[in-house]
Amino acid sequence: MDNFFIEYRDPLFGVIILFAIVFVISFSNYWWGIFKSKEDKQSIDKFVKKFEIVTDENEYKKLLEDASIPLESLALLAHAYAKGGDYEKAINIYLVTLKRVKGKDEKQYLLSTLGKIYFKAGFLHRSSDVFLESLRLHPRNEESLKYLSVVYEQLQEYAKAQEVLESLEEMGAKVHLQSLYLKALAILKESHLSDKEKKEQLLVLAKEEPFLKRKLFEFMCENGMVIEPSFFEDLPFEEMLDVVWYLDERVYNILTCNKDLVRAIAMAKGLIPYEKMEQIPFALEVLGELQHAGYQEATLGFEYMCMECKQVFPIHFYRCPHCQSIHTAKIHPLLTQVQHEENLSFL
């Protein structure tokens, strides 16, 4: 028997077997790569057909599908259309570009960008589908995960948004603030909870993260709930300057609060005598002096700047509409002229 297996002890035979195994593995990997590339291309083509926009601009589409046009030029053209607000043409270009790219990294980048354009255009369901396709190619795409959580939040699918945040947290992203904000939104949406129960649950979240006190305060005002002085005086007034300015006296009488900023607001509204105060917003100080001088034609307006992207908006936001950051709104009071309503009739 030993003589029969002598060739198996030959070093040359072992080398041949080793090379044969390497060849089989390399050959298999090569064909597996071709198969996966073909499968990915078919998947992308099928995906693109689902989102293609029907248009009569045949010459325009033929131009885009011209293989001689560099992909970089198409990407720049799509970016220009998107920045100009022509989302339909930008989407068309990205869909055509997706058909032509071969690399997985380029595809997932284009899908991520396309998802953001659908999001800006207001097509939330399509946006979520595109981000999911992007994550299929690259599961650790942090930007796609971030926007997917925002899309689910806009669709009020808070459980799905929390799942996405958990994935981001495992990747090392800081999502604690966003998670608490989603919990607050989920509480407000629950129909089986009474207003009192919602208030109690929101109060627990607000104790953990003070910026949610504004959300709780707005909820209490909208539902005519009693606001205790101890709760009111503990509010972050710098983040609620506009809310306090427009606060109805029947909801809460701000004259009972001794906080400097609240007293400055009362002074600017002419509710208390003018006095010189330090470390208050310039607009409040000037308006207080105007009230003291008897000038009644000035009031306050507000604008809101995102401290992350520096964009300015006319209404308050908890999540920046531009960069999707949480708790980055800074309130800027502005002196404006009182607008007197006129009852005009054409009869």
C-alpha positions as CSV (number, residue, x, y, z in Angstrom):
1,M,0.0,0.0,0.0
2,D,2.9,2.4,0.8
3,N,4.2,1.9,-2.7
4,F,0.8,2.8,-4.2
5,F,0.7,6.2,-2.5
6,I,4.3,7.1,-3.1
7,E,3.4,9.9,-5.6
8,Y,1.5,11.7,-2.8
9,R,4.7,12.1,-0.9
10,D,6.4,13.6,-3.9
11,P,7.0,17.4,-3.3
12,L,6.4,18.2,-7.0
13,F,3.0,16.5,-6.8
14,G,2.1,18.8,-3.8
15,V,3.1,21.9,-5.7
16,I,1.0,20.8,-8.7
17,I,-2.0,20.3,-6.4
18,L,-1.5,23.7,-4.7
19,F,-1.4,25.5,-8.1
20,A,-4.5,23.6,-9.2
21,I,-6.4,24.7,-6.1
22,V,-5.2,28.3,-6.6
23,F,-6.3,28.2,-10.3
24,V,-9.7,26.8,-9.4
25,I,-10.3,29.5,-6.7
26,S,-9.1,32.3,-9.0
27,F,-11.2,31.0,-11.9
28,S,-14.2,30.8,-9.7
29,N,-13.7,34.3,-8.2
30,Y,-13.3,35.7,-11.7
31,W,-16.5,34.3,-13.0
32,W,-18.3,35.1,-9.8
33,G,-17.2,38.7,-10.2
34,I,-18.5,38.8,-13.7
35,F,-21.8,37.3,-12.6
36,K,-22.2,39.8,-9.7
37,S,-21.3,42.7,-12.0
38,K,-23.9,41.6,-14.5
39,E,-26.4,41.0,-11.7
40,D,-25.8,44.5,-10.3
41,K,-26.1,46.1,-13.7
42,Q,-29.5,44.3,-14.2
43,S,-30.6,45.4,-10.8
44,I,-29.6,49.1,-11.5
45,D,-31.4,49.0,-14.9
46,K,-34.5,47.5,-13.3
47,F,-34.3,50.2,-10.6
48,V,-33.8,53.0,-13.1
49,K,-36.8,51.9,-15.2
50,K,-39.0,52.1,-12.1
51,F,-38.1,55.8,-11.6
52,E,-37.7,57.0,-15.2
53,I,-39.7,60.1,-16.1
54,V,-41.7,59.9,-19.3
55,T,-40.9,62.9,-21.4
56,D,-41.3,64.0,-25.0
57,E,-37.9,65.6,-25.1
58,N,-36.4,62.8,-27.2
59,E,-33.5,64.8,-28.5
60,Y,-32.7,65.7,-24.9
61,K,-32.6,62.1,-23.8
62,K,-30.6,61.0,-26.8
63,L,-28.0,63.7,-25.9
64,L,-27.8,62.4,-22.4
65,E,-27.4,58.8,-23.5
66,D,-24.5,59.7,-25.9
67,A,-21.6,57.6,-24.7
68,S,-19.1,60.2,-25.8
69,I,-20.2,62.7,-23.1
70,P,-18.0,62.2,-20.0
71,L,-19.8,61.1,-16.8
72,E,-18.1,64.0,-15.0
73,S,-19.9,66.5,-17.4
74,L,-23.2,64.8,-16.8
75,A,-22.7,64.9,-13.0
76,L,-21.9,68.7,-13.2
77,L,-24.9,69.3,-15.4
78,A,-27.2,67.4,-13.0
79,H,-25.8,69.3,-10.0
80,A,-26.4,72.6,-11.8
81,Y,-30.1,71.7,-12.5
82,A,-30.6,70.6,-8.9
83,K,-29.1,73.8,-7.5
84,G,-31.4,75.8,-9.8
85,G,-34.5,73.9,-8.6
86,D,-35.1,72.0,-11.9
87,Y,-35.3,68.6,-10.1
88,E,-37.0,66.8,-13.0
89,K,-34.0,67.3,-15.4
90,A,-31.5,66.6,-12.6
91,I,-33.3,63.3,-11.8
92,N,-33.3,62.3,-15.5
93,I,-29.6,63.0,-15.8
94,Y,-28.7,61.0,-12.7
95,L,-30.9,58.0,-13.9
96,V,-29.0,58.0,-17.3
97,T,-25.7,58.3,-15.5
98,L,-26.6,55.4,-13.3
99,K,-26.9,53.2,-16.4
100,R,-23.4,54.0,-17.5
101,V,-21.3,53.8,-14.4
102,K,-19.8,50.4,-13.5
103,G,-18.1,50.9,-10.2
104,K,-20.0,50.1,-7.0
105,D,-18.7,53.2,-5.2
106,E,-19.8,55.5,-8.1
107,K,-23.2,53.9,-8.1
108,Q,-23.8,54.2,-4.4
109,Y,-22.6,57.9,-4.6
110,L,-25.0,58.6,-7.4
111,L,-27.9,56.9,-5.6
112,S,-27.2,58.8,-2.5
113,T,-27.3,62.1,-4.4
114,L,-30.4,61.1,-6.3
115,G,-32.1,60.2,-3.0
116,K,-31.4,63.7,-1.7
117,I,-32.8,65.3,-4.8
118,Y,-36.0,63.3,-4.5
119,F,-36.1,64.4,-0.8
120,K,-35.8,68.1,-1.7
121,A,-38.4,67.7,-4.4
122,G,-40.8,66.2,-1.8
123,F,-41.0,62.7,-3.2
124,L,-40.4,61.0,0.1
125,H,-41.4,57.4,-0.8
126,R,-39.2,57.5,-3.8
127,S,-36.4,59.0,-1.8
128,S,-36.6,56.2,0.8
129,D,-36.5,53.6,-2.0
130,V,-33.4,55.2,-3.5
131,F,-31.6,55.4,-0.2
132,L,-32.4,51.7,0.5
133,E,-30.9,50.8,-2.9
134,S,-27.8,52.8,-2.0
135,L,-27.5,51.0,1.3
136,R,-27.9,47.6,-0.5
137,L,-24.7,48.4,-2.4
138,H,-22.9,50.0,0.6
139,P,-24.6,49.3,4.0
140,R,-22.2,51.6,5.9
141,N,-23.1,54.7,3.9
142,E,-23.5,57.2,6.7
143,E,-25.0,59.9,4.6
144,S,-27.7,57.7,3.1
145,L,-28.6,56.4,6.6
146,K,-28.8,59.9,7.9
147,Y,-31.2,61.1,5.2
148,L,-33.2,57.8,5.4
149,S,-33.9,58.5,9.1
150,V,-35.1,62.0,8.2
151,V,-37.3,60.7,5.4
152,Y,-38.9,58.2,7.8
153,E,-39.3,61.1,10.3
154,Q,-41.1,63.2,7.6
155,L,-43.3,60.2,6.8
156,Q,-44.1,59.9,10.6
157,E,-42.7,56.3,10.6
158,Y,-40.8,56.9,13.8
159,A,-40.1,53.3,14.6
160,K,-38.3,52.8,11.3
161,A,-36.4,56.1,11.9
162,Q,-35.3,54.8,15.3
163,E,-34.0,51.6,13.7
164,V,-31.9,53.6,11.2
165,L,-30.5,55.7,14.1
166,E,-29.5,52.6,15.9
167,S,-27.5,51.6,12.8
168,L,-25.8,55.0,12.8
169,E,-25.0,54.7,16.5
170,E,-23.3,51.4,15.9
171,M,-21.1,53.2,13.4
172,G,-20.1,55.7,16.1
173,A,-22.4,58.6,15.1
174,K,-23.9,60.7,17.9
175,V,-27.7,60.3,17.6
176,H,-28.8,60.7,21.2
177,L,-30.4,64.1,20.5
178,Q,-32.2,62.9,17.4
179,S,-33.4,59.8,19.2
180,L,-35.0,61.9,22.0
181,Y,-36.6,64.2,19.4
182,L,-38.1,61.2,17.6
183,K,-39.5,59.9,20.9
184,A,-41.1,63.3,21.5
185,L,-42.7,63.2,18.0
186,A,-43.9,59.7,18.5
187,I,-45.5,60.6,21.9
188,L,-47.4,63.5,20.3
189,K,-48.7,61.2,17.5
190,E,-50.0,58.5,19.9
191,S,-53.8,58.7,19.7
192,H,-54.5,56.4,22.7
193,L,-52.7,58.7,25.1
194,S,-54.5,61.6,26.8
195,D,-53.1,65.1,26.8
196,K,-52.1,64.7,30.4
197,E,-50.2,61.4,29.7
198,K,-48.5,63.1,26.7
199,K,-47.5,66.0,28.9
200,E,-46.0,63.7,31.6
201,Q,-44.0,61.7,29.1
202,L,-42.7,64.8,27.3
203,L,-41.7,66.2,30.7
204,V,-39.5,63.2,31.3
205,L,-37.8,63.7,28.0
206,A,-37.5,67.5,28.6
207,K,-35.7,66.8,31.9
208,E,-33.1,64.7,30.0
209,E,-32.8,67.2,27.1
210,P,-33.9,70.9,27.9
211,F,-34.3,71.9,24.3
212,L,-37.5,69.7,24.2
213,K,-39.1,72.1,26.8
214,R,-40.1,74.3,23.9
215,K,-41.9,71.5,22.3
216,L,-43.7,70.7,25.6
217,F,-44.5,74.3,26.2
218,E,-46.0,74.7,22.7
219,F,-48.1,71.5,23.2
220,M,-49.4,72.9,26.5
221,C,-50.3,76.2,25.0
222,E,-52.1,74.6,22.0
223,N,-54.2,72.4,24.3
224,G,-55.0,75.1,26.9
225,M,-53.2,73.3,29.7
226,V,-52.4,75.1,33.0
227,I,-48.8,76.4,33.0
228,E,-47.4,76.5,36.5
229,P,-45.0,79.4,37.4
230,S,-42.3,76.9,38.5
231,F,-42.3,75.3,35.1
232,F,-42.4,78.6,33.2
233,E,-39.5,80.1,35.0
234,D,-37.3,77.1,34.3
235,L,-37.7,77.4,30.5
236,P,-34.7,78.2,28.2
237,F,-35.9,81.6,27.3
238,E,-33.1,82.4,24.8
239,E,-34.5,79.5,22.7
240,M,-38.1,80.6,23.2
241,L,-37.9,84.4,22.7
242,D,-40.5,84.4,19.9
243,V,-42.9,82.1,21.8
244,V,-42.8,84.3,24.9
245,W,-43.3,87.4,22.7
246,Y,-46.5,86.1,21.1
247,L,-47.7,84.4,24.3
248,D,-51.4,85.0,25.1
249,E,-51.9,86.6,28.6
250,R,-54.8,84.2,29.1
251,V,-52.4,81.3,28.8
252,Y,-49.8,82.7,31.1
253,N,-49.2,86.2,32.5
254,I,-45.5,87.0,31.9
255,L,-45.6,89.8,34.5
256,T,-45.4,87.2,37.2
257,C,-42.0,86.1,36.1
258,N,-38.8,87.8,37.4
259,K,-36.4,86.5,34.8
260,D,-34.5,89.4,33.2
261,L,-35.2,88.3,29.6
262,V,-38.9,87.9,30.3
263,R,-39.0,91.4,32.0
264,A,-37.2,92.8,29.0
265,I,-39.9,91.4,26.7
266,A,-42.6,92.9,29.0
267,M,-40.8,96.2,28.9
268,A,-40.6,96.1,25.1
269,K,-44.3,95.4,24.9
270,G,-45.0,98.4,27.1
271,L,-46.4,96.2,30.0
272,I,-44.0,97.6,32.6
273,P,-42.1,100.9,32.9
274,Y,-38.8,101.2,31.0
275,E,-35.6,100.6,32.9
276,K,-32.0,100.2,31.7
277,M,-31.1,96.5,31.5
278,E,-27.9,94.8,30.6
279,Q,-27.2,91.7,28.5
280,I,-30.5,91.7,26.7
281,P,-31.0,91.5,22.9
282,F,-30.4,94.9,21.2
283,A,-33.8,94.9,19.5
284,L,-35.6,94.5,22.9
285,E,-33.6,97.3,24.4
286,V,-34.3,99.7,21.5
287,L,-38.0,98.7,21.4
288,G,-38.2,99.4,25.2
289,E,-36.7,102.9,24.7
290,L,-39.2,103.5,21.8
291,Q,-42.1,102.5,24.1
292,H,-40.8,104.8,26.8
293,A,-40.7,107.7,24.3
294,G,-44.3,107.0,23.3
295,Y,-43.6,105.6,19.8
296,Q,-46.1,102.8,19.1
297,E,-45.3,102.0,15.5
298,A,-42.5,99.5,16.1
299,T,-42.7,95.8,17.0
300,L,-40.6,92.7,16.8
301,G,-40.1,90.2,14.0
302,F,-38.0,87.1,14.1
303,E,-35.6,85.2,11.8
304,Y,-34.0,81.9,12.5
305,M,-30.4,81.0,11.6
306,C,-29.0,77.5,11.6
307,M,-25.8,77.5,13.5
308,E,-24.5,74.5,11.5
309,C,-25.0,75.6,7.9
310,K,-25.6,79.4,8.5
311,Q,-28.8,79.4,6.5
312,V,-31.6,81.8,7.6
313,F,-35.3,80.9,7.6
314,P,-38.4,83.0,8.4
315,I,-40.0,80.3,10.7
316,H,-38.7,78.3,13.6
317,F,-37.4,74.8,13.1
318,Y,-36.3,71.9,15.3
319,R,-34.5,70.3,12.4
320,C,-32.8,72.5,9.9
321,P,-34.6,72.3,6.5
322,H,-31.3,72.7,4.7
323,C,-28.7,70.5,6.5
324,Q,-31.1,68.4,8.6
325,S,-29.2,69.2,11.8
326,I,-31.1,69.0,15.2
327,H,-31.3,71.9,17.7
328,T,-29.2,74.4,15.7
329,A,-31.8,77.2,15.4
330,K,-30.7,80.6,16.8
331,I,-33.4,83.3,17.1
332,H,-32.6,86.8,15.9
333,P,-35.2,89.4,17.0
334,L,-35.6,92.2,14.4
335,L,-37.2,95.7,14.7
336,T,-40.1,96.0,12.3
337,Q,-42.9,98.4,11.6
338,V,-46.4,97.6,13.0
339,Q,-48.6,96.4,10.2
340,H,-52.1,97.8,10.6
341,E,-54.8,95.5,9.2
342,E,-57.2,97.2,6.8
343,N,-60.7,95.9,6.1
344,L,-61.0,96.4,2.4
345,S,-64.2,95.6,0.5
346,F,-64.8,95.5,-3.2
347,L,-68.6,95.4,-2.8
